[in-house]
Amino acid sequence: MARGGFPGIPGGNMQQLMRQAQKMQQQMLQLQQELDEREYEGTAGGGAVTCKVSGKRQLLTLNIQPDAVDPDDVEMLQDMVIAAVNDALKKGEDTREAEMGKVSGGMGGMF
C-alpha cells in the first residue's frame, strides 16, 4: 500500500478525499442556512386562501379572502387553510431536496 493511500480509493489520497468531504459539508451548511431564509407561498381555493412559510417550516402569513368565509361551511375554509399550508410546505421541501441533491450528488444524508 502506498504511503497515505487506501485500497479502493481512487488515487489513494485520503487527505484529498477528506478535504473534499469537508468542503462539501461547508457548502451544505451554507445552503441549509440560505434555504432556511427563503419563503414559500401556498394557495388553495383558486387563491381564496394564501399563505407563506419560511424555510424553517414556520407559518409566516395567512390570508383569507372575505368571500371564502361562509359561516355555513366552516369545514371548507378549514380544508383550504390546511391545503394552502401544505402546498407551501411541500414547495419548501421540494426545493430543499433539489438544492441539497445538487451539492451532495445525491448523498445528502451522508454529511
Backbone as CSV, one residue per row, in Angstrom:
resi,resn,N_x,N_y,N_z,CA_x,CA_y,CA_z,C_x,C_y,C_z
1,MET,0.850,-1.180,0.000,0.000,0.000,0.000,0.890,1.236,0.000
2,ALA,0.558,2.194,-0.844,1.351,3.417,-0.953,1.174,4.255,0.302
3,ARG,2.188,5.033,0.598,2.145,5.895,1.774,0.941,6.832,1.715
4,GLY,0.134,6.838,2.760,-1.038,7.706,2.819,-2.187,7.213,1.961
5,GLY,-2.048,6.079,1.338,-3.092,5.608,0.446,-3.944,4.518,1.075
6,PHE,-5.102,4.310,0.500,-6.009,3.269,0.937,-6.487,2.516,-0.283
7,PRO,-6.552,1.194,-0.193,-7.036,0.435,-1.339,-8.481,0.806,-1.661
8,GLY,-8.785,0.891,-2.902,-10.156,1.167,-3.333,-10.508,2.633,-3.423
9,ILE,-9.625,3.523,-2.988,-9.878,4.958,-3.090,-9.100,5.469,-4.285
10,PRO,-9.804,6.013,-5.291,-9.110,6.480,-6.494,-7.979,7.436,-6.149
11,GLY,-6.818,7.142,-6.690,-5.672,7.989,-6.434,-5.020,7.714,-5.090
12,GLY,-5.715,7.016,-4.209,-5.165,6.642,-2.925,-4.866,7.811,-1.999
13,ASN,-5.425,8.990,-2.239,-5.102,10.156,-1.431,-6.252,10.454,-0.460
14,MET,-6.126,9.917,0.738,-7.173,10.074,1.748,-7.317,11.530,2.192
15,GLN,-6.197,12.272,2.270,-6.267,13.667,2.689,-7.100,14.496,1.719
16,GLN,-6.930,14.252,0.429,-7.709,14.991,-0.561,-9.180,14.633,-0.451
17,LEU,-9.472,13.367,-0.229,-10.860,12.930,-0.055,-11.486,13.615,1.162
18,MET,-10.729,13.724,2.246,-11.235,14.392,3.449,-11.458,15.880,3.204
19,ARG,-10.561,16.526,2.458,-10.753,17.949,2.132,-12.011,18.142,1.303
20,GLN,-12.228,17.248,0.348,-13.428,17.350,-0.476,-14.687,17.156,0.371
21,ALA,-14.634,16.217,1.294,-15.781,15.970,2.171,-16.050,17.185,3.060
22,GLN,-14.991,17.804,3.589,-15.156,18.996,4.415,-15.712,20.157,3.607
23,LYS,-15.244,20.303,2.375,-15.746,21.370,1.510,-17.224,21.149,1.218
24,MET,-17.594,19.911,0.927,-18.998,19.604,0.649,-19.847,19.879,1.885
25,GLN,-19.349,19.530,3.049,-20.089,19.767,4.274,-20.284,21.271,4.500
26,GLN,-19.259,22.078,4.255,-19.379,23.531,4.400,-20.396,24.089,3.412
27,GLN,-20.365,23.594,2.168,-21.328,24.054,1.165,-22.752,23.692,1.586
28,MET,-22.920,22.505,2.136,-24.253,22.074,2.557,-24.751,22.903,3.736
29,LEU,-23.884,23.227,4.673,-24.288,24.061,5.805,-24.685,25.458,5.345
30,GLN,-23.912,26.018,4.420,-24.240,27.339,3.881,-25.571,27.289,3.132
31,LEU,-25.763,26.240,2.340,-27.009,26.100,1.594,-28.189,25.925,2.534
32,GLN,-28.022,25.150,3.591,-29.106,24.978,4.564,-29.508,26.314,5.161
33,GLN,-28.522,27.135,5.474,-28.802,28.450,6.033,-29.571,29.308,5.024
34,GLU,-29.137,29.284,3.770,-29.831,30.050,2.727,-31.259,29.545,2.539
35,LEU,-31.438,28.228,2.552,-32.774,27.655,2.379,-33.676,28.003,3.552
36,ASP,-33.129,28.073,4.761,-33.912,28.450,5.934,-34.436,29.874,5.823
37,GLU,-33.733,30.730,5.094,-34.122,32.135,4.967,-35.143,32.371,3.850
38,ARG,-35.349,31.391,2.992,-36.299,31.558,1.894,-37.736,31.484,2.390
39,GLU,-38.651,32.013,1.548,-40.078,31.949,1.836,-40.776,31.257,0.672
40,TYR,-41.820,30.512,1.005,-42.578,29.757,0.007,-44.051,30.069,0.180
41,GLU,-44.729,30.274,-0.942,-46.143,30.615,-0.891,-46.985,29.423,-1.306
42,GLY,-48.065,29.236,-0.601,-49.027,28.193,-0.932,-50.395,28.809,-1.141
43,THR,-51.184,28.174,-1.996,-52.535,28.679,-2.263,-53.530,27.529,-2.292
44,ALA,-54.774,27.876,-2.087,-55.860,26.904,-2.192,-57.133,27.658,-2.552
45,GLY,-58.076,26.919,-3.095,-59.369,27.520,-3.442,-59.243,28.596,-4.494
46,GLY,-58.343,28.388,-5.461,-58.174,29.371,-6.526,-57.669,30.715,-6.025
47,GLY,-56.904,30.696,-4.948,-56.367,31.936,-4.391,-57.205,32.492,-3.256
48,ALA,-58.280,31.807,-2.893,-59.113,32.276,-1.777,-58.335,32.256,-0.470
49,VAL,-57.403,31.309,-0.354,-56.551,31.222,0.824,-55.104,31.162,0.339
50,THR,-54.279,32.055,0.865,-52.847,32.038,0.549,-52.070,32.121,1.857
51,CYS,-50.863,31.593,1.800,-50.013,31.674,2.984,-48.559,31.680,2.548
52,LYS,-47.703,32.053,3.483,-46.259,31.971,3.284,-45.675,31.237,4.471
53,VAL,-44.711,30.368,4.154,-43.965,29.676,5.196,-42.489,29.948,4.974
54,SER,-41.725,29.853,6.042,-40.285,30.038,5.934,-39.634,28.699,5.620
55,GLY,-38.377,28.770,5.226,-37.618,27.551,5.007,-37.435,26.759,6.290
56,LYS,-37.679,27.391,7.417,-37.621,26.712,8.707,-38.960,26.063,9.050
57,ARG,-39.869,26.082,8.081,-41.183,25.443,8.203,-42.073,26.138,9.237
58,GLN,-41.999,27.460,9.260,-42.854,28.239,10.144,-43.850,29.021,9.299
59,LEU,-45.092,29.030,9.722,-46.126,29.800,9.037,-45.879,31.280,9.314
60,LEU,-45.710,32.059,8.243,-45.411,33.483,8.375,-46.647,34.346,8.171
61,THR,-47.417,34.046,7.138,-48.634,34.807,6.861,-49.744,33.866,6.436
62,LEU,-50.954,34.299,6.670,-52.143,33.565,6.234,-53.173,34.600,5.816
63,ASN,-53.572,34.558,4.552,-54.560,35.499,4.030,-55.777,34.731,3.553
64,ILE,-56.947,35.195,3.980,-58.208,34.572,3.586,-59.087,35.651,2.971
65,GLN,-59.489,35.421,1.730,-60.377,36.362,1.060,-61.750,36.333,1.747
66,PRO,-62.366,37.479,1.912,-63.654,37.525,2.612,-64.721,36.607,2.010
67,ASP,-64.714,36.461,0.684,-65.742,35.608,0.084,-65.501,34.118,0.341
68,ALA,-64.350,33.770,0.921,-64.078,32.373,1.265,-64.693,32.008,2.612
69,VAL,-65.162,33.023,3.346,-65.723,32.790,4.671,-67.233,32.597,4.551
70,ASP,-67.641,31.369,4.738,-69.067,31.018,4.715,-69.394,30.389,6.067
71,PRO,-70.126,31.106,6.904,-70.428,30.576,8.236,-71.135,29.217,8.203
72,ASP,-71.781,28.932,7.091,-72.476,27.648,6.984,-71.565,26.527,6.490
73,ASP,-70.328,26.866,6.126,-69.402,25.839,5.622,-67.985,26.109,6.132
74,VAL,-67.833,26.092,7.432,-66.539,26.338,8.065,-65.544,25.244,7.683
75,GLU,-66.021,24.038,7.499,-65.135,22.920,7.157,-64.388,23.167,5.849
76,MET,-65.060,23.765,4.862,-64.379,24.039,3.599,-63.243,25.032,3.813
77,LEU,-63.474,26.051,4.613,-62.426,27.031,4.901,-61.262,26.351,5.627
78,GLN,-61.565,25.510,6.573,-60.508,24.788,7.282,-59.692,23.939,6.309
79,ASP,-60.378,23.256,5.415,-59.688,22.429,4.419,-58.799,23.274,3.514
80,MET,-59.278,24.455,3.119,-58.478,25.319,2.252,-57.234,25.833,2.976
81,VAL,-57.373,26.159,4.262,-56.219,26.616,5.040,-55.190,25.502,5.115
82,ILE,-55.631,24.312,5.432,-54.711,23.167,5.509,-54.051,22.924,4.161
83,ALA,-54.832,22.970,3.091,-54.279,22.734,1.752,-53.246,23.790,1.379
84,ALA,-53.513,25.045,1.683,-52.576,26.118,1.351,-51.266,25.967,2.130
85,VAL,-51.363,25.667,3.413,-50.155,25.497,4.232,-49.363,24.292,3.746
86,ASN,-50.051,23.192,3.486,-49.353,22.002,2.993,-48.710,22.254,1.632
87,ASP,-49.353,23.039,0.783,-48.794,23.386,-0.525,-47.482,24.150,-0.353
88,ALA,-47.477,25.130,0.526,-46.266,25.919,0.761,-45.161,25.063,1.373
89,LEU,-45.507,24.218,2.325,-44.504,23.353,2.952,-43.906,22.381,1.947
90,LYS,-44.734,21.849,1.055,-44.243,20.920,0.033,-43.283,21.627,-0.914
91,LYS,-43.614,22.852,-1.302,-42.715,23.613,-2.175,-41.356,23.807,-1.492
92,GLY,-41.390,24.110,-0.210,-40.146,24.288,0.522,-39.336,23.002,0.596
93,GLU,-40.001,21.891,0.881,-39.302,20.607,0.965,-38.744,20.184,-0.390
94,ASP,-39.537,20.363,-1.438,-39.071,20.001,-2.781,-37.840,20.813,-3.164
95,THR,-37.867,22.107,-2.856,-36.729,22.971,-3.157,-35.510,22.543,-2.354
96,ARG,-35.718,22.263,-1.070,-34.613,21.838,-0.203,-33.976,20.554,-0.729
97,GLU,-34.789,19.570,-1.072,-34.261,18.301,-1.582,-33.491,18.497,-2.889
98,ALA,-34.043,19.301,-3.790,-33.386,19.522,-5.079,-32.054,20.244,-4.906
99,GLU,-32.039,21.286,-4.080,-30.817,22.069,-3.887,-29.750,21.261,-3.152
100,MET,-30.146,20.529,-2.141,-29.172,19.721,-1.393,-28.635,18.592,-2.277
101,GLY,-29.471,18.046,-3.130,-29.030,16.994,-4.033,-27.970,17.481,-5.006
102,LYS,-28.070,18.758,-5.402,-27.065,19.325,-6.306,-25.695,19.368,-5.635
103,VAL,-25.665,19.735,-4.370,-24.402,19.870,-3.654,-23.825,18.504,-3.304
104,SER,-24.692,17.607,-2.863,-24.208,16.326,-2.355,-24.110,15.247,-3.414
105,GLY,-24.599,15.523,-4.595,-24.584,14.487,-5.628,-25.469,13.315,-5.255
106,GLY,-26.553,13.596,-4.492,-27.486,12.546,-4.096,-27.099,11.850,-2.805
107,MET,-26.058,12.366,-2.112,-25.626,11.745,-0.860,-25.929,12.641,0.320
108,GLY,-27.051,13.373,0.281,-27.387,14.348,1.313,-27.378,13.808,2.733
109,GLY,-27.758,12.571,2.927,-27.800,12.003,4.268,-26.452,11.611,4.828
110,MET,-25.403,11.625,4.013,-24.100,11.191,4.491,-23.392,12.240,5.329
111,PHE,-23.701,13.512,5.117,-22.931,14.565,5.789,-23.796,15.340,6.707
